[in-house]
Amino acid sequence: MSELPMTVRVDGLPDRVTIYEVGPRDGLQNEKALVDTGVKAEFVRRLLAAGLPIVEATSFVHPRWVPQLADAADLMELLGPAGQDCPVLVPNERGLDRALELGARHIAIFGSATETFAQKNLNRSLDEQFAMFEPTVRRARDAGLDVRAYVSMCFGDPWAGAVPVDQVVGVGKRLFDLGASQLSLGDTIGVGTAGHVTALVGGFTEAGMSIDQLAMHFHDTYGQALANTLSALRAGITTYDASAGGLGGCPYAKSATGNLATEDLVWMLTGLGIEHGVDLQQVVDTSVWMAGQLGRPSPSAVVRALAGSD
């Protein structure tokens, strides 16, 4: 049994949130040393067993771009039926074909809020990305799949600098309107702050999107991820992307360090009395195990505190 914070409810916050676990995909994609497929499968199974309702398993991106995820098909086959309910990232129609062959029920597309990152990440212009994604989303929906849309660089871009809120809203809404059920707003390089979060969420709601269509994806590069999460909670957002142990980054943006750690998020939510359904100690144990596989300690403050208190 892990230590847990005292619960003190704060008025105006959601009663329950969904944690969208991205560790196996976003967390591992930037690892230079290849992780064994069996280890990845065990990672997914452990996270599901800890009560995480959604675990994004992998990406069907070309192996040349993300070598770590070249084993996507093997991983999905190893996971079996459980893997079919785990979302997978697909960059284009070819990726969708592979996901469909393996029986995936949930896919995600990954767009950019900025011209520069669209060119570097997608080899497309900001406008051309929509033409690339449109047939992928249409075919996925026609096949009965759920589609999630990520939009990256929502708070800042390492090449372009600050990104205007109305630009992010315009791109995000166009991606969502292709046929997604949810739009995840990514602070890819972790430069967002609490007031910026409030302004961005407000921009989307003013543009006609509802709070339950939005998710937040924070990075902790500047130590702002939990403050930004609290700001988003106050705005009513109820889905948060997180990575077990704080693993992750972006292979195309060197300034993008670890994701918001699942354990740090769970600790805060527990203290606020917000339901999440996740067993904190099981996730901590999983992150300690994965840190052993990777040969370095977890960057998560909660993992370090609880692993050290055993």
N, C-alpha and C positions, 0 to 999 in steps of 0.2 A: 504493500500500500504506500503510495507516494504521499509526500506532504502536499497539502492543498491550502490555498489562501482562504482567509475568512471571506465569506460572501456578504457583500454590501450592495444592495440594489441601488441603481441610480434611475430616477424617473426619466421617462422619455426615450429609453433604449428598447430595442426589440427584445421579445421574450426568448427567441430562439434564432440561431444562425446555422447556416450550412457551411462546413469547411470543405473546400474543394482541394484535395491533396494533389500537388503537382511534383512531389519529390522524385518519383521514378522517371519522369520525363524531363521537366524543367530542371529538377535538381541534379540529375546525372549527366545531362547533355553536354556540359562543359568540361567534364572530367577527361583529362588527357590519357590516363591509363584505362584501358578497356576493362569494364566490369563484366564478369562472367554472366551469361544469360540466366543461369540457375540462381545466382545471387539476386539478380533483378527480380526474378519471379518470386523468390522468397520475400524480398522487400515488399512487393505488392501484396502478397498474402498476409504478411504481418500487419501492414497498414489497414487492410480490410478487417482483420480480426480485432484490431484496436477500436473499431467502431466508426472509422472514417467512412462516410456515406458515399463519397466519390473519390476514386483514385485514378488519376490520369496515368496510363501505363507507358506510352511510348509515342513515337512519331514516325510516320512513313515518309520522312524527308529523304532525299537522295543521300546515300552513305558518304559521298564525297563531301557534302556540306557538314554533316554531323556524324562522324564515324562511330561515335559511341552508340548511336541508335540503329546501326546497320542490321542488328539482329531483331528488328521489330517483329517480323513474321514468326521467327522462332520463339520469341517471348510469348506472343499471343497464343501460339499453339501449346506452349508449355503451361500456360495459365488455364487453358481449357474453357469450359462454359463461364467461369467467373470472369475471365478476361473479356468476354463479349460485352459485358456490362461496364467495362472500364473505358472511359473516353480515350481516343487516340487523335493526335494531331495529323491533319493531312494538308499538304501544301498546295495540292492541285488535283486534277482528275486522275492522274496516274496513282497518286497516293490513295485516293478514294477507291480506286479499283482494288488495290491490295487490301484495304480495310474491309471492303465488301466481301471479298473472297474468304476472309477469316471470320466473317459473321459479326463484325463490330456493329453495335447499336447506337453508339454515340461518337460523333467526330467533332473536331474543333478546327477552325481556320485561324490564321494568324496574320493580321494586317498591320499596317503602320500608319501613325498619325502624321508622319513627316515624309517629305520628298526624299531626303538623304537616306533615311533608314529603309524606305521602300526599295530604293536602288541597291543598297548594300545587302539587304536581307532577302529580297524577293526578285531582284534583277528586273524590277518593273518601276514605272513612274507611279506617283501617288494615285493618279486616275486609272492607270492601266491595271492596278491590282484588283479593281472591282470587276473588270472584264475577265480576269483570271479566275476569280472566286465564284462568279455567278453560276457557271455551269456545274461547278463542283457542288455548290449548295443546293441547286435545283435538283440534281440527280440524287443527292443524299436524301433530300426531303421526299422525293418521289419513291425512294426505296424504303421510306418509313423511319429513317434515322433522325435522331435529334442532333441539332447543329448548334455549337457554341462559337461565338466570334470573339477573338482577342484583338484588342487594338493596343499596340505598343507605343512607347515614347509619349504617353499622354501628359506627362508633367515636365519633360525636358528631354533634349536630344544632345548627345555628346558632340555632334557636328553643327547642328543648327541652333543650339542653345534653348532658350525658353520657347515653349510652344503655346500660341494663343488658345484660350479656352474655346473660342468659337470654331477654330480649325479642328480641334479634337472632337468637338460635338458633331461637326459636319461629317468628318470621316467615320466616326463611330456609328452614327445613325445610318449612314449609307451601307456600312458593313452589316449592321443588324437587320436592315430592311431587305437584304438579300434573302432572308428567310431563317435567321437565327432565332433561338429561343432565349438566349442570354448574351449580353455583351460584357466582357471582362476588361476593365480599364487598367492598363499596366503602367506602373511607375518603373519603367525598365532600368533606369540608372539610379533610382532611389532619391531623387532630388526634391520630391514633393514635400509639402508641409501642410499642416492641418487646415489652414485657411484656404489653401489652394484646392484641397479635397472638397471642401464645402462649396467653393465656387464652381468646380467642375461638375459635381453632382447636380447643383442647381442649374447649370447650363443644359444638361441633358433633360432634366424634368421640364424646363421651360420650352425645350424643343419637342415636347410631347411624349417622351419616354417615361415609363413608370419606374418607380424605385425597384420593384421586384424583377425588372428586366436587366438590372445592372449588378455587376460583381466588381470587387476591387482586388487588384493584384499588386501588392506592395513589395518593394525591396528595401533592405535595411542598410544600404550603403552609408548613409549619414545618421543612422540611429533613429530614424523618424517613423519606422513602420507601425509601431504600436500607437503612437500619437495620431498618425493618419487613420489607423483603424478606428480609434475612438471617435474621431471626427466623422468618419463614414457611418459609424453606428448611430451617432446623433442625427445624421441625415436620413436614417432609416434603412440603410443597406444591410441585407441579411445573408449575402454570400461572399465569402472571403477565400481567395487562393492562398495556400500556404505550403511550405515544403518541410518535411520531417527533418529535424536537425539543422534547419537553415541552409540546406544544400542549395546550390544553384547559382546561375548567372546567365549571361547571354553570350553565345559564341561569336556574335557579331558586334558586341559593344563591350570593350575591355573594362569600361568603368562600371559595368553592371556586376555588383557582387551579390551576395546571397539573398535569397528570398526571405520574406517573413517566415520565421520558424514556426512550425505547427505547434510545438510545445509552448512557445512564448505566447502565441495567440490563445491557446487553450487555458493557460494560467490566467490571463487577463479576463477571458470570458467567464471562467469559473468564479473569479473574485467578484464579478459584476452580477452573478446569478443568472447569466444567460445560458440557456440550454444548448448543448452542442453534441451530446451523445458519444463523446470520445473518451476513451480510457487513457488518461495522461501517462500513467506509469508504463503502459504497454507501448505507447509511442516513444517515450524516453528510452526504454529498453531496445526498441527497434533502431533508434538513432545511434545508440551506443554500439550496437552490433554493426550497423553500416559504417560507422566511423572506423571500426576495427578492420572492416573489409577495405576501406579506402586508405588506411594507414595514417589517419590524422584525427584529432579531436573535433567534435562538433562545435560550430560557432554559436550555437544556441545558448543563451544565458541560462535558461531553465534546464536544459539538458546538463550543463556543467554543474549547476547547483544540486540537482536531484541525483545525478550519477555520483557526485562527490559525497552525498549524504548517506549513501547506502552503507 
